[in-house]
Amino acid sequence: MMTVPEIAKSYVLDSYAIIAYQFGEEGKDKLEEILLTARSGNYNLYLNLINLGEVITNVTNKTNYTNNYFFIIFVIFVLFV
């Protein structure tokens, strides 16, 4: 009898969820939980390049670019490392 391997949960992140996370808006706690759990290897996260571009554009336009440079690096690190 063949067994089916357990598959990790997967999430496709939307740019506005990430922006809400950065600015402490509604839903921040849920996304923070997803990011931390994904970092431990229990979730797979996906973000398409268009949404990544929206995050970079919106975050840098809304606030001081220097302050958010580290946030953008964090998002890229969590998703791709």
Secondary structure as the mmCIF struct_conf table of DSSP 4:
data_model
#
loop_
_struct_conf.conf_type_id
_struct_conf.id
_struct_conf.beg_label_comp_id
_struct_conf.beg_label_asym_id
_struct_conf.beg_label_seq_id
_struct_conf.end_label_comp_id
_struct_conf.end_label_asym_id
_struct_conf.end_label_seq_id
HELX_LH_PP_P HELX_LH_PP_P1 MET A 2 GLU A 6
STRN STRN1 LYS A 9 VAL A 12
HELX_LH_PP_P HELX_LH_PP_P2 LEU A 13 ASP A 14
HELX_RH_AL_P HELX_RH_AL_P1 SER A 15 GLN A 22
TURN_TY1_P TURN_TY1_P1 PHE A 23 GLY A 24
TURN_TY1_P TURN_TY1_P2 GLU A 26 GLY A 27
HELX_RH_AL_P HELX_RH_AL_P2 LYS A 28 ARG A 39
TURN_TY1_P TURN_TY1_P3 SER A 40 GLY A 41
BEND BEND1 ASN A 42 ASN A 42
STRN STRN2 TYR A 43 TYR A 46
HELX_RH_AL_P HELX_RH_AL_P3 LEU A 49 LYS A 62
BEND BEND2 THR A 63 THR A 63
HELX_RH_AL_P HELX_RH_AL_P4 TYR A 65 PHE A 80
#
